Amino acid sequence: MAAVENATDDGTLNAFPSEDDRINGPYTGYDMYGTADHTYWKCENCGAEATRKGALTDCC
């Protein structure tokens, strides 16, 4: 069970607020057959992608 940090005006919950606004996600990743098989995070500054949000802290 995760603690909720805050709720937004549109009713969504933000359990782990981002301290870095350049990193967005999670997004759903698909394999070559169109099956959802992973989630990933993306750095909006440089376009780097990683399956672990913490891996993008030093990307750019």
Biopython code that builds the backbone (N, CA, C, O; Angstrom):
import numpy as np
from Bio.PDB.StructureBuilder import StructureBuilder

atoms = [
    (1, "MET", "N", (0.838, -1.163, 0.000)),
    (1, "MET", "CA", (0.000, 0.000, 0.000)),
    (1, "MET", "C", (0.891, 1.237, 0.000)),
    (1, "MET", "O", (1.797, 1.353, 0.825)),
    (2, "ALA", "N", (0.637, 2.151, -0.916)),
    (2, "ALA", "CA", (1.441, 3.366, -1.021)),
    (2, "ALA", "C", (0.703, 4.538, -0.395)),
    (2, "ALA", "O", (-0.522, 4.631, -0.471)),
    (3, "ALA", "N", (1.449, 5.409, 0.210)),
    (3, "ALA", "CA", (0.853, 6.624, 0.747)),
    (3, "ALA", "C", (0.654, 7.617, -0.382)),
    (3, "ALA", "O", (1.507, 7.744, -1.261)),
    (4, "VAL", "N", (-0.450, 8.309, -0.361)),
    (4, "VAL", "CA", (-0.736, 9.289, -1.412)),
    (4, "VAL", "C", (-0.183, 10.634, -0.982)),
    (4, "VAL", "O", (-0.505, 11.138, 0.094)),
    (5, "GLU", "N", (0.650, 11.207, -1.832)),
    (5, "GLU", "CA", (1.241, 12.508, -1.546)),
    (5, "GLU", "C", (0.231, 13.628, -1.747)),
    (5, "GLU", "O", (0.088, 14.501, -0.891)),
    (6, "ASN", "N", (-0.472, 13.606, -2.881)),
    (6, "ASN", "CA", (-1.493, 14.623, -3.128)),
    (6, "ASN", "C", (-2.437, 14.157, -4.219)),
    (6, "ASN", "O", (-2.125, 13.246, -4.985)),
    (7, "ALA", "N", (-3.578, 14.787, -4.275)),
    (7, "ALA", "CA", (-4.568, 14.502, -5.312)),
    (7, "ALA", "C", (-4.661, 15.724, -6.218)),
    (7, "ALA", "O", (-4.584, 16.858, -5.744)),
    (8, "THR", "N", (-4.825, 15.496, -7.515)),
    (8, "THR", "CA", (-4.912, 16.597, -8.461)),
    (8, "THR", "C", (-6.364, 16.998, -8.665)),
    (8, "THR", "O", (-7.277, 16.303, -8.220)),
    (9, "ASP", "N", (-6.568, 18.106, -9.332)),
    (9, "ASP", "CA", (-7.921, 18.606, -9.574)),
    (9, "ASP", "C", (-8.744, 17.677, -10.451)),
    (9, "ASP", "O", (-9.970, 17.660, -10.346)),
    (10, "ASP", "N", (-8.089, 16.898, -11.322)),
    (10, "ASP", "CA", (-8.845, 16.001, -12.202)),
    (10, "ASP", "C", (-9.145, 14.653, -11.545)),
    (10, "ASP", "O", (-9.686, 13.761, -12.198)),
    (11, "GLY", "N", (-8.807, 14.493, -10.277)),
    (11, "GLY", "CA", (-9.153, 13.289, -9.541)),
    (11, "GLY", "C", (-8.079, 12.222, -9.527)),
    (11, "GLY", "O", (-8.255, 11.194, -8.874)),
    (12, "THR", "N", (-6.958, 12.431, -10.232)),
    (12, "THR", "CA", (-5.882, 11.445, -10.209)),
    (12, "THR", "C", (-5.050, 11.641, -8.944)),
    (12, "THR", "O", (-5.046, 12.714, -8.341)),
    (13, "LEU", "N", (-4.357, 10.591, -8.564)),
    (13, "LEU", "CA", (-3.528, 10.631, -7.371)),
    (13, "LEU", "C", (-2.063, 10.603, -7.758)),
    (13, "LEU", "O", (-1.685, 9.966, -8.741)),
    (14, "ASN", "N", (-1.248, 11.284, -6.997)),
    (14, "ASN", "CA", (0.183, 11.320, -7.247)),
    (14, "ASN", "C", (0.885, 10.728, -6.029)),
    (14, "ASN", "O", (1.192, 11.438, -5.071)),
    (15, "ALA", "N", (1.136, 9.418, -6.077)),
    (15, "ALA", "CA", (1.733, 8.739, -4.926)),
    (15, "ALA", "C", (3.208, 9.068, -4.769)),
    (15, "ALA", "O", (3.716, 9.130, -3.649)),
    (16, "PHE", "N", (3.898, 9.280, -5.880)),
    (16, "PHE", "CA", (5.328, 9.577, -5.856)),
    (16, "PHE", "C", (5.590, 10.794, -6.730)),
    (16, "PHE", "O", (5.953, 10.637, -7.896)),
    (17, "PRO", "N", (5.419, 11.996, -6.205)),
    (17, "PRO", "CA", (5.593, 13.188, -7.018)),
    (17, "PRO", "C", (7.025, 13.305, -7.535)),
    (17, "PRO", "O", (7.983, 12.965, -6.840)),
    (18, "SER", "N", (7.149, 13.780, -8.739)),
    (18, "SER", "CA", (8.462, 13.923, -9.352)),
    (18, "SER", "C", (9.142, 15.179, -8.844)),
    (18, "SER", "O", (8.548, 16.257, -8.839)),
    (19, "GLU", "N", (10.383, 15.039, -8.419)),
    (19, "GLU", "CA", (11.160, 16.199, -8.033)),
    (19, "GLU", "C", (11.786, 16.831, -9.271)),
    (19, "GLU", "O", (12.257, 17.968, -9.222)),
    (20, "ASP", "N", (11.790, 16.100, -10.374)),
    (20, "ASP", "CA", (12.396, 16.557, -11.604)),
    (20, "ASP", "C", (11.338, 16.535, -12.704)),
    (20, "ASP", "O", (10.953, 15.463, -13.170)),
    (21, "ASP", "N", (10.871, 17.695, -13.117)),
    (21, "ASP", "CA", (9.774, 17.778, -14.075)),
    (21, "ASP", "C", (10.155, 17.353, -15.484)),
    (21, "ASP", "O", (9.273, 17.192, -16.327)),
    (22, "ARG", "N", (11.435, 17.167, -15.767)),
    (22, "ARG", "CA", (11.839, 16.757, -17.118)),
    (22, "ARG", "C", (11.616, 15.265, -17.360)),
    (22, "ARG", "O", (11.587, 14.832, -18.512)),
    (23, "ILE", "N", (11.459, 14.475, -16.306)),
    (23, "ILE", "CA", (11.257, 13.034, -16.442)),
    (23, "ILE", "C", (9.767, 12.732, -16.354)),
    (23, "ILE", "O", (9.120, 13.040, -15.353)),
    (24, "ASN", "N", (9.228, 12.127, -17.407)),
    (24, "ASN", "CA", (7.798, 11.833, -17.480)),
    (24, "ASN", "C", (7.557, 10.346, -17.646)),
    (24, "ASN", "O", (8.423, 9.618, -18.130)),
    (25, "GLY", "N", (6.384, 9.902, -17.247)),
    (25, "GLY", "CA", (6.012, 8.504, -17.402)),
    (25, "GLY", "C", (5.264, 8.036, -16.179)),
    (25, "GLY", "O", (4.922, 8.860, -15.331)),
    (26, "PRO", "N", (5.004, 6.810, -16.052)),
    (26, "PRO", "CA", (5.458, 5.730, -16.928)),
    (26, "PRO", "C", (4.595, 5.610, -18.182)),
    (26, "PRO", "O", (3.391, 5.868, -18.162)),
    (27, "TYR", "N", (5.242, 5.217, -19.258)),
    (27, "TYR", "CA", (4.592, 4.930, -20.525)),
    (27, "TYR", "C", (4.600, 3.418, -20.728)),
    (27, "TYR", "O", (5.435, 2.720, -20.154)),
    (28, "THR", "N", (3.690, 2.917, -21.530)),
    (28, "THR", "CA", (3.625, 1.493, -21.813)),
    (28, "THR", "C", (4.458, 1.190, -23.054)),
    (28, "THR", "O", (4.291, 1.832, -24.091)),
    (29, "GLY", "N", (5.351, 0.214, -22.944)),
    (29, "GLY", "CA", (6.167, -0.215, -24.072)),
    (29, "GLY", "C", (5.619, -1.504, -24.660)),
    (29, "GLY", "O", (5.061, -2.335, -23.944)),
    (30, "TYR", "N", (5.778, -1.662, -25.951)),
    (30, "TYR", "CA", (5.232, -2.822, -26.661)),
    (30, "TYR", "C", (6.342, -3.592, -27.363)),
    (30, "TYR", "O", (7.335, -3.008, -27.797)),
    (31, "ASP", "N", (6.169, -4.901, -27.470)),
    (31, "ASP", "CA", (7.121, -5.707, -28.218)),
    (31, "ASP", "C", (6.761, -5.649, -29.705)),
    (31, "ASP", "O", (5.824, -4.948, -30.086)),
    (32, "MET", "N", (7.495, -6.377, -30.542)),
    (32, "MET", "CA", (7.293, -6.306, -31.989)),
    (32, "MET", "C", (5.959, -6.893, -32.443)),
    (32, "MET", "O", (5.571, -6.723, -33.599)),
    (33, "TYR", "N", (5.264, -7.573, -31.560)),
    (33, "TYR", "CA", (3.964, -8.146, -31.883)),
    (33, "TYR", "C", (2.802, -7.276, -31.394)),
    (33, "TYR", "O", (1.637, -7.631, -31.574)),
    (34, "GLY", "N", (3.123, -6.146, -30.780)),
    (34, "GLY", "CA", (2.092, -5.240, -30.278)),
    (34, "GLY", "C", (1.587, -5.567, -28.897)),
    (34, "GLY", "O", (0.589, -5.001, -28.450)),
    (35, "THR", "N", (2.260, -6.474, -28.210)),
    (35, "THR", "CA", (1.872, -6.848, -26.860)),
    (35, "THR", "C", (2.578, -5.939, -25.853)),
    (35, "THR", "O", (3.791, -5.744, -25.936)),
    (36, "ALA", "N", (1.827, -5.386, -24.911)),
    (36, "ALA", "CA", (2.428, -4.560, -23.865)),
    (36, "ALA", "C", (3.325, -5.446, -23.011)),
    (36, "ALA", "O", (2.861, -6.426, -22.428)),
    (37, "ASP", "N", (4.615, -5.101, -22.937)),
    (37, "ASP", "CA", (5.526, -5.968, -22.184)),
    (37, "ASP", "C", (6.416, -5.240, -21.181)),
    (37, "ASP", "O", (7.169, -5.888, -20.454)),
    (38, "HIS", "N", (6.349, -3.921, -21.124)),
    (38, "HIS", "CA", (7.143, -3.203, -20.140)),
    (38, "HIS", "C", (6.611, -1.773, -19.997)),
    (38, "HIS", "O", (5.810, -1.309, -20.808)),
    (39, "THR", "N", (7.068, -1.100, -18.964)),
    (39, "THR", "CA", (6.800, 0.324, -18.805)),
    (39, "THR", "C", (8.140, 1.038, -18.810)),
    (39, "THR", "O", (9.167, 0.458, -18.457)),
    (40, "TYR", "N", (8.121, 2.301, -19.213)),
    (40, "TYR", "CA", (9.366, 3.062, -19.249)),
    (40, "TYR", "C", (9.106, 4.524, -18.926)),
    (40, "TYR", "O", (7.976, 5.005, -19.006)),
    (41, "TRP", "N", (10.172, 5.215, -18.560)),
    (41, "TRP", "CA", (10.163, 6.638, -18.257)),
    (41, "TRP", "C", (10.968, 7.338, -19.334)),
    (41, "TRP", "O", (11.846, 6.730, -19.946)),
    (42, "LYS", "N", (10.679, 8.619, -19.575)),
    (42, "LYS", "CA", (11.351, 9.352, -20.649)),
    (42, "LYS", "C", (11.788, 10.730, -20.159)),
    (42, "LYS", "O", (11.037, 11.422, -19.472)),
    (43, "CYS", "N", (13.009, 11.118, -20.519)),
    (43, "CYS", "CA", (13.517, 12.452, -20.231)),
    (43, "CYS", "C", (13.089, 13.355, -21.389)),
    (43, "CYS", "O", (13.440, 13.095, -22.540)),
    (44, "GLU", "N", (12.346, 14.396, -21.096)),
    (44, "GLU", "CA", (11.851, 15.295, -22.139)),
    (44, "GLU", "C", (12.951, 16.188, -22.707)),
    (44, "GLU", "O", (12.802, 16.708, -23.813)),
    (45, "ASN", "N", (14.052, 16.380, -21.980)),
    (45, "ASN", "CA", (15.136, 17.228, -22.481)),
    (45, "ASN", "C", (15.945, 16.547, -23.573)),
    (45, "ASN", "O", (16.188, 17.142, -24.623)),
    (46, "CYS", "N", (16.366, 15.306, -23.340)),
    (46, "CYS", "CA", (17.270, 14.650, -24.278)),
    (46, "CYS", "C", (16.655, 13.447, -24.976)),
    (46, "CYS", "O", (17.254, 12.911, -25.908)),
    (47, "GLY", "N", (15.468, 13.007, -24.548)),
    (47, "GLY", "CA", (14.802, 11.881, -25.200)),
    (47, "GLY", "C", (15.229, 10.514, -24.709)),
    (47, "GLY", "O", (14.776, 9.501, -25.240)),
    (48, "ALA", "N", (16.095, 10.463, -23.702)),
    (48, "ALA", "CA", (16.538, 9.176, -23.167)),
    (48, "ALA", "C", (15.363, 8.447, -22.534)),
    (48, "ALA", "O", (14.486, 9.072, -21.938)),
    (49, "GLU", "N", (15.347, 7.118, -22.664)),
    (49, "GLU", "CA", (14.304, 6.283, -22.081)),
    (49, "GLU", "C", (14.936, 5.213, -21.217)),
    (49, "GLU", "O", (16.022, 4.720, -21.523)),
    (50, "ALA", "N", (14.246, 4.847, -20.120)),
    (50, "ALA", "CA", (14.737, 3.804, -19.227)),
    (50, "ALA", "C", (13.552, 3.114, -18.569)),
    (50, "ALA", "O", (12.499, 3.720, -18.371)),
    (51, "THR", "N", (13.731, 1.842, -18.233)),
    (51, "THR", "CA", (12.670, 1.089, -17.563)),
    (51, "THR", "C", (12.641, 1.362, -16.068)),
    (51, "THR", "O", (11.741, 0.895, -15.370)),
    (52, "ARG", "N", (13.608, 2.106, -15.575)),
    (52, "ARG", "CA", (13.657, 2.495, -14.161)),
    (52, "ARG", "C", (13.830, 4.008, -14.088)),
    (52, "ARG", "O", (14.810, 4.539, -14.612)),
    (53, "LYS", "N", (12.913, 4.698, -13.459)),
    (53, "LYS", "CA", (12.940, 6.163, -13.388)),
    (53, "LYS", "C", (14.263, 6.693, -12.833)),
    (53, "LYS", "O", (14.797, 7.684, -13.332)),
    (54, "GLY", "N", (14.778, 6.045, -11.822)),
    (54, "GLY", "CA", (16.029, 6.498, -11.200)),
    (54, "GLY", "C", (17.218, 6.471, -12.125)),
    (54, "GLY", "O", (18.209, 7.154, -11.864)),
    (55, "ALA", "N", (17.158, 5.706, -13.196)),
    (55, "ALA", "CA", (18.268, 5.627, -14.138)),
    (55, "ALA", "C", (18.426, 6.909, -14.947)),
    (55, "ALA", "O", (19.471, 7.109, -15.566)),
    (56, "LEU", "N", (17.420, 7.783, -14.961)),
    (56, "LEU", "CA", (17.469, 8.996, -15.749)),
    (56, "LEU", "C", (17.893, 10.221, -14.966)),
    (56, "LEU", "O", (17.865, 11.324, -15.511)),
    (57, "THR", "N", (18.280, 10.076, -13.729)),
    (57, "THR", "CA", (18.613, 11.235, -12.916)),
    (57, "THR", "C", (19.843, 11.980, -13.417)),
    (57, "THR", "O", (19.953, 13.187, -13.201)),
    (58, "ASP", "N", (20.758, 11.302, -14.070)),
    (58, "ASP", "CA", (21.991, 11.938, -14.552)),
    (58, "ASP", "C", (22.109, 11.929, -16.066)),
    (58, "ASP", "O", (23.219, 12.028, -16.591)),
    (59, "CYS", "N", (20.991, 11.812, -16.787)),
    (59, "CYS", "CA", (21.074, 11.643, -18.238)),
    (59, "CYS", "C", (21.493, 12.906, -18.978)),
    (59, "CYS", "O", (22.180, 12.814, -19.995)),
    (60, "CYS", "N", (21.105, 14.067, -18.504)),
    (60, "CYS", "CA", (21.496, 15.306, -19.218)),
    (60, "CYS", "C", (21.606, 16.465, -18.263)),
    (60, "CYS", "O", (21.922, 17.580, -18.679)),
]
sb = StructureBuilder()
sb.init_structure("model")
sb.init_model(0)
sb.init_chain("A")
sb.init_seg("    ")
for serial, (resi, resn, name, xyz) in enumerate(atoms, 1):
    if name == "N":
        sb.init_residue(resn, " ", resi, " ")
    sb.init_atom(name, np.array(xyz, "f"), 0.0, 1.0, " ", f" {name:<3s}", serial, name[0])
structure = sb.get_structure()
